[in-house]
């Protein structure tokens, strides 16, 4: 243990602790800005400076480790005035258009100014940057608001391994982004939106789609259908002041009805459908691999629900594209079915249907623009709004969310199993698939406690599990005593690791689940801020609670999905399925 | 095969393909090509398996790694205070008048580029400038015209481009 003095109080902390953490452990909060615990601690903003007796200059407390006998002052006259100057200088190169900024009242720079009591701007000067890049369908980059904290650089490089957001030039000319002439929309950006999630100011944001959704709602000629992803219900409450991990499924359905959507469907329905299609595809590949080697079945098969992950593999590992399941992501399936099955059933002209997806994701905004995502000349989904955008619409719509009664999703695309709920978290798609696949193969329920596969849940980067098949049904006798090996990862550095194994022929797995964002959709780029591991865990637990609270736990027991196959699709992987529910991938350039 | 790709591959063979080998490779390309084109930066990224954005970020951080097309001879005139006080402006005007280019521009024949630089450490012999790696000090408009004439004749005689410091 190390003995130090913080603000005249003698304390003991562990060796290797930073001054910032040492202060925090002893109930002293040092004003800070760019700091993100365990993620981004590089002292780039200098707001967290403290005075160390005997030190020539002030030190950034988030990067300075404690030393024996250190005497630290976090709130001396010198520290207070320097902190203000640093803040004011930061502000001198920041447009003060707070009232018209989308981050107004939700901006860490504003909060800090309030905290350290800034009441005037003493420095005015040239503005260094003015690039506004709207080329991407997912993310808007407004560099004039960037204060160079480099959080996005850390998540893009270290967490996601994409390496697009980087500092360029130097000093006053520094800007963060892809290279000078490169546009986000034409770059290797996966649209995962993790940078948007950590940006403390309004420099990175999702491309707003709320106005086109309002237009559609007010257009009397249109039938406006909305669907919500599983992860949205576990986080939307945070926008309205609920604690992280509060499930607001019922209130969310009510709010969507009140906003004026004609039908409120659940993406979860299509998640169940995905399990039917993807599970069948997996069993088909496994069967080929074990019984007809001449077909050279491609294993491991990898899930394809996460459009950020899809764009990543298209850029970085085009040779491994055949490993992807051909299934569209669930909301695209639901969109395609809304404009076919549902339109036929209700006798509505599909061209008059406007499908809105509420997603925890910014990459879904890109996904709906892919040419493969059009069926019969119509976009499967017309607009994607993020959880944050839905929160804004509900507030803007004058709806008092906290007092809403619990509502229901509409039929026939609203019923879902617990297996679909867990699609929203890392490990969930795999667990949902195994619940169904195991039962299809053996005729018995998955023999684990509460149908959970413990090693696959949680926030670890790469998780693996083995599942031994005993006494399979006659049809799957080739799987007798085979141990099915599966792996799960979330975040793109984990994905790259598993893909490298596949590339070098060392991958021992049969089935891999990959989600683009760390923790899965619960902490997707479209979710409410802030996101850290504690909040991820709360949302993850909420998702499992939703699953366990349902009587229906397995996708293949969803009666509405069964009806859909009976009345419309025929069988999984049938002709209609291929037309509506499956897609292709394209090779993209590496740089 | 493209000569720049060959150059980059040779440099990578020589220096290694890790992240810390990026700078010497960038310098090697600049020595040969005078600047880093987008093509070279993407080639380097590919060769070292780095994101192109990181190569670009590194290249643009350093003043002496140009990323715009440059002439055969890059003139860098010191813009800091001692040189300014000792007549840098007149020297610069003489260069601009002789070459018919402004700061940041390159002559139409692609032989000369004119840039400003921060302190070269020759305040005691101000004003100072660099042409490629050659240092010229205690400049006057007359002296700079003579120096440039030598370089112009060099190119006329087709002499090879000498990068070594003349001492």
Interface residues (C-beta under 8 A of the other chain):
Chain A: X157 X162 X163 X164 X165 X166 X167 X168 X169 X170 X177 X178 X179 X180 X181 X182 X188 X590 X591
Chain B: X38 X41 X42 X45 X46 X50 X51 X52 X53 X54 X56 X57 X60 X61 X62 X63
